[in-house]
Amino acid sequence: MDVRWLTYEEVASDLGIERESARQLVKRRRWPRRPGNDGRARIGVPEEIFSTRPVPRPDPVQEPGHDPADAPAQDPVRPPIHDPAVTVLTRHIERLEREVDGLRERLAAQETLPIQVAALNAAITELRADRDRWHAAATARRSWWPWRRSA
């Protein structure tokens, strides 16, 4: 099995991925690592990886007479995508947006909620006061002298 010893940057550029993605790929595939003479890690990447991976497309080269300042400010209009999955997802998003709008309207319509909360807090305060009165009456020390038998 042939192996190429490359740095993480070289692996990333040869595979057309980011450096962090290359690091994760090395970790996931458990490719061997060893220190290079320059102090940077070298990764043993099997040759077959490079033959099975698609070659990354280079950036489009601009024409020699092309001036970026002359280019239009907006991107060219792309034709709409006629994919059934996109259509289904678009409908689903629209339905969810309508549902969110309905929930927002219901929330705004509940203006009586603070009034109800205040009424319930007043009732709780009254019930606590009543409870405390009953508790005080039940636990008060009573004198037993009026109920004693006469001697």
C-alpha positions in Angstrom: 0.0 0.0 0.0 1.5 3.3 -1.1 1.4 6.2 1.3 2.0 9.9 0.9 3.4 11.8 3.9 1.7 15.2 3.9 1.1 18.1 6.3 -2.5 18.9 7.3 -2.4 21.9 5.0 -1.2 19.8 2.1 -3.9 17.1 2.8 -6.5 19.9 2.9 -5.4 21.5 -0.4 -5.0 18.1 -2.2 -8.5 16.9 -1.1 -10.1 20.3 -1.6 -11.3 20.7 2.0 -10.6 23.0 4.9 -7.7 22.4 7.3 -10.0 21.5 10.2 -11.9 19.1 8.0 -8.6 17.4 7.0 -7.7 17.2 10.7 -11.0 15.5 11.5 -10.7 13.2 8.5 -7.2 12.1 9.7 -8.6 11.4 13.2 -11.6 9.5 11.9 -9.6 7.3 9.5 -6.8 6.8 12.0 -4.1 7.5 9.5 -0.6 7.4 11.0 1.1 10.6 12.1 4.8 11.4 12.6 6.8 14.5 13.1 8.5 16.0 10.1 12.0 17.6 10.1 10.4 21.1 10.2 8.5 20.2 13.4 5.1 20.0 11.6 3.1 16.7 11.7 3.2 14.5 8.6 0.1 12.3 7.9 0.4 9.0 6.0 -2.4 9.3 3.5 -3.1 6.2 1.3 -2.7 6.9 -2.4 -6.1 5.4 -3.2 -7.7 8.4 -1.4 -6.5 10.7 -4.0 -7.6 8.5 -6.9 -11.2 8.1 -5.5 -11.7 11.8 -4.5 -13.0 14.2 -7.2 -10.4 16.8 -8.2 -11.3 20.2 -6.8 -12.3 22.7 -9.4 -9.9 25.7 -9.6 -11.3 29.2 -9.2 -12.5 30.6 -12.5 -9.7 32.6 -14.1 -10.7 36.1 -15.1 -10.1 37.3 -18.6 -7.1 39.5 -19.0 -9.1 42.5 -20.2 -11.8 42.1 -17.5 -12.0 44.9 -15.0 -13.9 44.1 -11.7 -15.0 47.7 -11.5 -16.9 47.4 -14.7 -18.8 44.4 -13.5 -22.5 44.9 -12.6 -23.1 45.4 -8.9 -25.7 42.7 -8.6 -25.4 38.9 -9.2 -26.9 37.5 -12.4 -30.4 36.1 -11.9 -30.4 32.4 -11.4 -33.2 30.4 -12.9 -35.6 28.9 -10.3 -34.9 25.4 -9.2 -37.7 23.0 -10.1 -37.0 20.3 -7.6 -40.0 18.6 -5.9 -38.2 18.6 -2.5 -37.6 22.3 -2.7 -41.3 22.9 -3.5 -42.5 20.7 -0.6 -40.1 22.4 1.8 -41.1 25.9 0.6 -44.8 25.0 1.2 -43.9 23.7 4.7 -42.0 26.9 5.5 -44.9 29.0 4.4 -47.3 26.9 6.5 -45.0 27.3 9.6 -44.8 31.0 9.0 -48.6 31.3 8.9 -48.8 29.3 12.1 -46.2 31.5 13.9 -48.2 34.6 12.8 -51.4 33.1 14.2 -49.7 32.4 17.5 -48.3 35.9 17.7 -51.9 37.3 17.1 -53.3 35.0 19.9 -50.5 36.2 22.3 -51.3 39.8 21.5 -55.0 39.2 22.1 -54.4 37.9 25.6 -54.3 41.4 27.1 -56.6 40.3 30.0 -53.9 38.0 31.3 -52.3 40.5 33.6 -55.7 41.4 35.1 -56.5 37.8 35.8 -53.1 37.3 37.4 -53.7 40.3 39.7 -57.1 38.9 40.7 -55.6 35.5 41.5 -52.8 37.1 43.5 -55.4 39.1 45.5 -57.4 35.9 46.2 -54.2 34.0 47.3 -53.4 36.9 49.7 -56.9 36.7 51.2 -56.8 33.0 51.5 -53.4 33.2 53.3 -54.8 35.7 55.7 -57.8 33.5 56.4 -55.5 30.5 56.9 -53.3 32.4 59.4 -56.4 33.5 61.4 -57.6 29.9 61.6 -54.2 28.7 62.6 -53.9 31.4 65.3 -57.3 30.5 66.7 -56.5 26.8 66.7 -53.2 27.1 68.4 -54.0 29.8 71.0 -53.4 28.8 74.6 -56.7 28.7 76.4 -57.1 29.1 80.1 -58.8 26.1 81.6 -60.0 27.9 84.8 -63.6 28.5 83.8 -64.1 24.9 83.0 -62.6 23.6 86.2 -65.0 22.0 88.6 -65.7 23.9 91.8 -64.1 22.3 94.8 
